[in-house]
Amino acid sequence: MQQIQAEIAALNSQIQVLRQERAALNINNAISGGNDSLIATVEAYRRQARENPQLSAELKGIDDAIAALEVQLHHKQTELACCQIESKQLTPQQQLDEAKRVAQVHAQRINQLAGELATEIRFLKACADQLSPMYWQVYYKPFITGFKTISVPYVRSDGEVWSIVNRIV
């Protein structure tokens, strides 16, 4: 639902930008009726006549783009209204099931990242084990310490209750 709201805001913003561009084209094309000389007025009308087909095409393009965006906006607003109605019509059990599905996706991602992190830590430990003897000779101290207490979070479930535990790497 938040994604739809963001898309609606983006469509509204784009429509506003196009309307401002259209207004700017109309203002820039207006012929001033001030105290210009007769020759300047004639030249302004001639210039407008030469540029008018291009301006008309640009304005038509902007109008078409605005119309297309407004159609998309209407569809998104309808989609949002339907989502809001559907979310209100879900039973508590359905809402719970949907929330559990979302939580499961996040738990799976956490466990995947935990596995990747554990692998990287093991690779780092292998490098440290290889480097440590030389490091001791040069600096008289270990290169990296603390590998015995390194843990990564892991999500597990007994079916009803989920737990986040730390697995020692």
ABEGO torsion letter per residue (X at the ends): XAAAAAAAAAAAAAAAAAAAAAAAAAAAABBBABABBAAAAAAAAAAAAAAAAAAAAAAAAAAAAAAAAAAAAAAAAAAAAAAAAAAAABBAAAAAAAAAAAAAAAAAAAAAAAAAAAAAAAAAAAAAAAAAAAAAAAAGBBABBGAAABBBBBBBBAGABBBBBBBBX
